[in-house]
Amino acid sequence: MQRHLETSSLNTLPTENVKSAPRQGYWHLVWRQFRRNKLAVVGLCVLAVLMGVAVFAPFLAGDKPIYLKMGNTTYLFPNVISYRDLVNFDFPSWEAGAGERIVRPPIPFAPERSDLLRKLEGPTADHWLGTDDRGRDVLSRMIWGTRISMSVGFVAAGLAILIGIIIGALAGYYSGWVDMVALRLIEIMLCFPTFILILALIAFLPPSIYNIMIVLGITGWTGAARLVRGEFLKLRESDFVTAARATGLRNSRIIFRHVLPNALSPVFVTATFGVAGAILTESALSFLGFGVPPPAPSWGELLSQSQRYVDFAWWLVTFPGAAIFITVTAFNLVGDGLRDAMDPRMRQ
Amino acid sequence: MTATNEIVLAVRNLQTHFFTDAGVARAVDDVSFEIRAGQTLALVGESGCGKSMSALSILRLVPSPPGRIVAGEIEFKGRDLLKFSEEEMRQIRGDDISMIFQEPMTSLNPVFRVGAQISAAIRLHRNVSEEEARRQAIELLAKVGIPAPEERVDDYPHQMSGGMRQRAMIAMALSCDPMLLIADEPSTALDVTIQAQILALLRDLQRDTGMAILLITHDLGVVAENADEVAVMYAGQIVERAPVKELFANPQHPYTLGLFKSLPRLSKKGEKLASIPGTVPNATHFPTGCRFRMRCPYAEQVPSEQDPPLVETTSGHTVKCWLYDKDFMDSTQRPVGLPDKEDAFK
């Protein structure tokens, strides 16, 4: 039965504070605080550059030109779009004739292209960071390796966070036996030496980048789960959850729409560290030969290849090592900065 | 408008217990009351006497574990809510029965805009479009007296003052035209002037909609101004029930009397405030017999094992006390009722 409500003229608030407070969202505050931390900002810039490198790898390094005018035909972006005429075309040795034009990426070497005449060369004008034992360009391999490292890092950490959020949310919201089971599960996971567990799982799976992502995801969720569980235990007692239940909302909606957004800030911090951890683990796996299958270039695999020449070919070790170091450090700096920025006690 | 004498909600012999490590806490123990359409029943009592748990029991929102409704009936529109499935219960919540809470600061979700929360509540129970729900949300905000509702609808809770948030909560509670509104200390967390505004608002809205209100409070001043009927709770039980005027004119239970005597009065300026001796018994270890026995200045020769009976002294006025039980008082050769005792509750 719909009863009509009449507006009560009486009892209206004085209009003096009609103006809302300045709309400063939570993320606005976090950003303001984050900016104060110079190291974190540097880290963020480094990550932005790395993301750019990963996304635009075909424009930075590779055989295939960005622009090609051959005869009367113009090909735009053969590096990202494949053309029927250009299948099996030998780009490296092709020279532009009269009226023709080719724009190559700044590092005109594909990561897999070997040149046995120029193997194990130090940095030169052609090969800025030298070549490896098959004459492949190290810089080109590192640029393409950024894609692998970043995607493994983000997907593995994302998967871990997703699993952690679901398990942690259910455990914290329902508590009781659900919590018991989840906690035991977490403890079992924590009992394993993670790296050995990952190696064991990888050994059973066909080598592929996706399997590495999945294995890192299903072994790395415990931290996020415990964090989300803790937040949920705290938030489930809050009035707005009772209020949401009193409105008649479903539990699933309360958990994921109402409580979860309130529990996410610490998860972002863990996620940042998680990406760094996943990149490091992937490098370690590739170094041990369990990682991304060759010839796909990954930073760990580059290090692995360089083992035999470490005595003289310093460029094979230094640059990929530095790439891993810088990336992981950048993620950790951003994570630290984010944690401090989200902590209201640090706010000034 | 609904007939004013129709009983909207009848709670009978409700028992809600908490099963804790320290033992079974009988938070709500054999509580019965009715609320009629267009009327306000005030549930009064001190902290921890079970008033909030009675209210949460009606919506079946008692935190579980450790809490559980172990017995009783909650009859709403002729059907027992305790027999409802969780799904049926969800449809009642926020639609037929809604609730507002003590802390307006925390009972709105901090990460969503106020308007979004209200329209979500509308769309949960009514099949209306997003725009229509938003339009209704603005209308509701206007109705509860929030100035510039078209702007305020997009505020986050932290951009509103406590009084405004409570108004927004009320708007949300009213969004589906509930037949019963449970107001759990709606004004306690607000300062006195805002308190009066909020209560006046609830009165106006009740007059317009004819909804029943279950008002939970520990403030007898609030009761006097807002309730039609009062139920006084002590240690999980209702010890006295009467129409508001009758209760204030003629309090019968010693506990009720103690509450009235401990109110500060302007006419007695300079005197020491009266108080009820002792403290509320622990809910896991209530004394046998009358639970007020240990603190009651009139408790002479009352049975220590048996619960006091519920006696209807005048029409509509019931009291749970041995002193009004004719058979018992006759057996001890005393007159029925409170004896004259000037020094009680000093």
Interface residues (C-beta under 8 A of the other chain):
Chain A: M1 Q2 R3 L5 E6 T7 S8 L10 N11 T12 L13 P14 T15 N17 V18 S20 A21 R23 G25 Y26 S175 G176 S238 D239 F240 T242 A243 A244 R245 A246 T247 G248 L249 R250 H258 P261 N262
Chain B: M1 T2 L56 L59 L61 P65 R90 Q91 I92 R93 G94 D95 S98 M99 F101 Q102 E103 T106 S107 L108 N109 P110 V111 F112 A121 L124 H125 E139 L140 A142 K143 G145 I146 P147 A148 E151 R152 D155 Y156 H158 Q159 S161 G163 M164 R167 M169 M172 L174 D177 Q197 A200 L201 D204 L205 D208 T209 G210
